[in-house]
Amino acid sequence: MNTVLVEKKLLSNQTIQIVQGDITTEEVDAIVNAANEFLQHGGGVARTISKKGGSAIQKESDAWVLKHGRVPHANPAWTSGGNLPAKYVIHAVGPVWGDGDEDHKLEAALTGSLHVADELKCTSVALPAISTGIYGFPKDRAAEIILSAIEKFFADNSSGLKTVKLVLYDQPTVDVFLRSWNDKRGKSS
């Protein structure tokens, strides 16, 4: 079972939560998948989402790449949620640590995911800690970029999104995100 650890209501009226648990069980309009540019869901969060969501997610991902080509950081792809509780999966391509311009690419992947959620008329979305697993992005750096990108998106855009959940699986990642949250945003209920 997923647990909301902290939440904050922004001035723009959206709620941001840090949740510990399994993103595939979130009952939200869309979940974000940490994908590669070819949408081959063979490892990490992508593998879990594809496995639990069923074959439809990989089939729709293959069709997307066939039609649109590789997925860039700033323009995530999307598929149905297959067997998941979420209606959609937004496939965000995060940067591989060491490839250059990683901070900008991570921010672009986050902002692009929120734009796609708006285009799909979602009111709720769940995000993982994009690029902090097999792509090697330092968790403390990613936490600040991800949290800041979410806040900046809502400050700069009129959005139909009401709830953004950062769903983190393992304790070390939870600890880093909570530390970044508390250091920059103060403790919330």
Secondary structure, 3 states (H helix, E strand, C coil): CCEEEEEEECCCCCEEEEEECCHHHCCCCEEEEEECCCCCCCCHHHHHHHHHHCHHHHHHHHHHHHHHCCCCCCCCEEEECCCCCCCEEEEEECCCCCCCCHHHHHHHHHHHHHHHHHHCCCCEEEECCCCCCCCCCCHHHHHHHHHHHHHHHHHHCCCCCCEEEEEECCHHHHHHHHHHHHHHHCCCC
